[in-house]
Amino acid sequence: MIKFFRNIRKNLLSEGKTGKYLKYAIGEIFLVVIGILIALQVNNLNEQRKAEATRQGYYYQILEDLSKDKIYIEETISLLDSTINSYHVYLETYKEPDLNFDQAFNNILLLDIKSKVISFNTNTIESLESTGDIKLIPTAIRNKLIDLKRYQNRMIKASDANREKAGDILKLASLESGGDLYTRLSNQSKLREVLKLDSKLEDVFLMLEAFQQWKIVNAIKDLNSLKKILSDEDDLVNLVNEELKI
């Protein structure tokens, strides 16, 4: 094709048809420019198709993360509700008149002392941020994802700090009571008297009381935070589904 155009130019020059040659040269340049523009347009379309395919893949990954989060959050909410209800049942025991120490101590030992570890599925948002593909996501969804992750991180940080404090309180209570030593010394009255474990149980009880009150306050905070996250994630699901035309 190039040889063909070259021969036309030679013929026009050899025949002295300068005017026609200039018109032809301009036309040839025009055709080249058009060809380049078409090639660029085709390349842009290909890039757009690739970007759209990548974006669609991320959408499905986001939905998968949110689906797993929903199950986890609902289970955690149920667990927190159960913890709060158990504490309210414990409080009801104080309505019994003349409650003795042994009864009160046994009642509080029935309450769970474990703290729930809070975590979320953030694989997709982390991948989007680390690869720079976050720019492929529409602004509304991108902002929602970033805000969600920021709120989740704050909750995780607060939860980790609370669990650490809980561990410190329980460790102190365990040291005061001697751990399971109290049980092992149930038939060792002389040794118990020397160690004065019975008197220390009062301090342990007060620690457990303060711990359970503090735990419930934080459980209520976590419950409200999880409900907000669940609502925000539902909004995200709707936005993503709109993009996917689901």
URDA-V152841 format. One record per pair of residues at least 4 apart in sequence whose ideal C-beta (glycine too) atoms are under 8 Angstrom apart, sorted by the first residue. I is the first residue (numbers start at 0). GAP is how many residues later the second one is. Records with the same first field share a line. If there is no record, write none. Layout:
BEGIN
I=GAP ; GAP
END
This chain:
BEGIN
0=4
1=4
2=4
3=4
4=4 ; 23
5=4
6=4
7=4 ; 16
8=4 ; 12 ; 15 ; 16
9=4
10=4
11=5 ; 6 ; 8 ; 9 ; 12
12=4 ; 5 ; 8
16=4
17=4
18=4
19=4
20=4
21=4
22=4
23=4
24=4
25=4
26=4
27=4
28=4
29=4
30=4
31=4
32=4
33=4
34=4
35=4
36=4
37=4
38=4
39=4
40=4
41=4
42=4
43=4
44=4
45=4
46=4
47=4
48=4
49=4
50=4 ; 85
51=4
52=4
53=4 ; 79 ; 82
54=4 ; 81 ; 82
55=4 ; 188
56=4
57=4 ; 66 ; 69 ; 70 ; 75 ; 78 ; 79
58=4 ; 181 ; 184 ; 185
59=4 ; 184
60=4 ; 62 ; 63 ; 66
61=4 ; 62 ; 63 ; 79 ; 83 ; 174 ; 178
62=4 ; 174 ; 177 ; 178
63=4 ; 60
64=4 ; 56 ; 57 ; 58 ; 59 ; 60
65=4 ; 55 ; 167 ; 170 ; 171
66=4
67=4 ; 53
68=4 ; 51 ; 52 ; 160 ; 164
69=4 ; 160 ; 163
70=4
71=4 ; 47 ; 48 ; 49
72=4 ; 153 ; 156 ; 157 ; 160
73=4 ; 156
74=4
75=4 ; 40 ; 42 ; 146 ; 150
76=4 ; 146 ; 149 ; 150 ; 153
77=4
78=4 ; 37
79=4 ; 36 ; 139 ; 142 ; 143 ; 146
80=4 ; 142
81=4
82=4 ; 29 ; 132 ; 133 ; 136
83=4 ; 132 ; 135 ; 136 ; 139
84=4
85=4 ; 24 ; 25 ; 26
86=4 ; 24 ; 125 ; 128 ; 129
87=4
88=4
89=17 ; 18 ; 20 ; 21 ; 122
92=6 ; 10 ; 11 ; 14
93=5 ; 10
95=7
98=4 ; 5
99=4
100=4 ; 100 ; 101 ; 104
101=4
102=4
103=4 ; 101
104=4 ; 96 ; 100
105=4
107=97 ; 100 ; 101 ; 104
108=99
110=97 ; 101
112=53 ; 57 ; 95 ; 98
114=44 ; 47 ; 48 ; 51 ; 52 ; 100
115=43 ; 106
116=42 ; 46
117=37 ; 38 ; 41 ; 42 ; 104
118=37
119=32 ; 36 ; 109
121=4 ; 27 ; 30
122=4
123=4
124=4 ; 9 ; 20 ; 21 ; 23 ; 24
125=4
126=4 ; 6
127=5 ; 6 ; 8 ; 9 ; 17
128=5
132=4
133=8 ; 11
136=4 ; 5 ; 8
137=4 ; 105
138=4
139=4 ; 99
140=4 ; 95 ; 98 ; 99 ; 102
141=4
142=4
143=4 ; 88 ; 91 ; 92 ; 95
144=4 ; 91
145=4
146=4 ; 85
147=4 ; 81 ; 84 ; 85 ; 88
148=4
149=4
150=4 ; 74 ; 77 ; 78 ; 81
151=4 ; 77
152=4
153=4
154=4 ; 67 ; 70 ; 71 ; 74
155=4
156=4
157=4 ; 63
158=4 ; 59 ; 63
159=4
160=4
161=4 ; 56
162=4
163=4
164=4 ; 49
165=4 ; 45 ; 48 ; 49
166=4
167=4
168=4 ; 38 ; 41 ; 42 ; 45
169=4 ; 41
170=4
171=4 ; 35
172=4 ; 31 ; 34 ; 35 ; 38
173=4 ; 5
174=4
175=24 ; 27 ; 28 ; 31
176=4 ; 5 ; 20 ; 23 ; 24 ; 27
177=4 ; 17 ; 19 ; 22
179=4
180=4 ; 14 ; 16
181=4 ; 10 ; 15 ; 19
183=4
184=6 ; 7 ; 10 ; 12
187=4
188=4
189=4
190=4
191=4 ; 5 ; 6
195=4
196=4
199=4
200=4
201=4
202=4
203=4
204=4
205=4
206=4
207=4
208=4
209=4
210=4
211=4
212=4
213=4
214=4
215=4
216=4
217=4
218=4
219=4
220=4
221=4
222=4
223=4
224=4
225=4
226=4
227=4
228=4
229=4
230=4
231=4
232=4
233=4
234=4
235=4
236=4
237=4
238=4
239=4
240=4 ; 5
241=4
END
